[in-house]
Amino acid sequence: MKDGKKGMFVERIGRIIKSTVMTAGTLCLIAANHSATAMPLTVPQIQTATTNTLRYQCRGGSTLTVQYMNTKNKQSFALLTVDGRKMLFVNVLAASGAKYVGDHYTWWTKGPEGTLTDDTADPKSPPMLAECKTQS
């Protein structure tokens, strides 16, 4: 093979190898990203002390299951599903009862009863779920 053709051949092979390496690298990044987003949320520094799962029957026949978690560092969380999304709510200061907020929603309980509201809704609109009472 003449030097000119040999040089073009080597250059073409180099482009193919570079393209293959870039494609493989991109696929590795996509796989790593997919793995990272599919992993469950864990925060090893916050250790759960107790959990309690309650099922509520709400006005209109809706039901709601809430998993409450208390941590060793004295924080409280509630895990519940809102509009098909499983969400983690954080306990915040309340004048009465236990108030949990997540995104733009509030889950507020007092004794065996709770109410779920959308904080972006018109203040005059009814709660998303009302008169939710724990089932015995």
N, C-alpha and C positions, 0 to 999 in steps of 0.2 A: 504494500500500500504506500502510495506517495505521501510525503510529509504533509501536504495541504489537506488531503482527504483524511489522513490519520488525525490531524489536529481537529478537524470538524467532527470526526467520529468521537474523539475523547471529549470534546466540548458538549456534544449531544448526550453522551452517557452521563456526564457531570450534571447536566440539567435534569435528567431523569432521576438521578440519585437525590439531588436536592429537593425535587418535587415530592419524591417518596418520603424522605425524611420529614419534610414539612407536614405532609398529610398525616404521617404516623404521630408526629408531635401534637397536631391538632386533635386527633382522636384520643390521645392520652389525656389532654387537657379536658376534653368533653367528658370522658369517663371519670376523671377525678372530680370534676364539678358535679356530675350527676351523683356520685357517691356521697359527696359532702351534703348535698341538699336532701338526700334520702335518709340520712342518719337521724336518729331521734335526738331530741333536745336533752342534754344532760349538763348539769352544773355540779360537778363534784364538790365544790366548796360549800354548797348548800345541801345539807343532809336532812332528809325527811325524818321527823320524829314519829308522827302519826298520820294515818289517812282514814278517811271515813267517806263512804259513798252513800248518798241519799237520793231517793227517787221522789219527785214531786208531781202531784196531780194539780193541774192549773185550771182556772176558769175556762170554759169552752171545750174541755176534754183533752187539752194538750198535756203531754208529760215531759218532764225534764229530769235528766240524771246529772247530778253534780258530785264530783269527787273533790273533797276538801283535803288539803295537805297542810299540816303544821310542821315547821322545820325546827331543828335544834337551836337555831339562832333567833327563834321567836317570831318568824314571819309566817304569814298564812296566805294560801293560794286556793283558788277554786278552778277546776277544769270542767268546762261545759261546752256544749255544741250550740252555736248560734248561726242560724241561716246556713246550716250544712258545714260550718267551719268549726273544728275543734279549737277552742281558745283557752288560754291561760289568763285568769283574772287575778289581780293582786289586791289584797286587803288594804283598805285605806281608812283613815280616821272617819268615824261616823258618830253623830250625836246619840244615836240609839241603834242597837242591833249590830249586824256585821255587813259592811259595805265592801263590795269587790268591783274593781273596774278593769276592763280589757278593751282595747281599741276605743270605740266610742259607745260602749255599752256599760251599763251598771246592773249588777245583780246585788239586790239588797234584801237581807233576811232579818227577821226579828222573830225569835222563838222558832216555831215550826213552819213559818210562812215566809214566802219570798216573792219578789217582783223583779222582772227583767225589763229594763227600759233602754231605748235608743236615745242617747244624749244629743243626737243631731236632729231628732224629730221635733216637730212643733210642740212646745211645752203643753199645749192644750190637748194633744192627741193622747189616746190611752196607751198604757204600757204594752210592750210586745207580749208579755206573759204576766198575768195578774192572779192574785189569790192562789198562788202555788203553795200547796200544803204537803208536808211529808206524808208518805204513805206508811201505814203501820204494818 
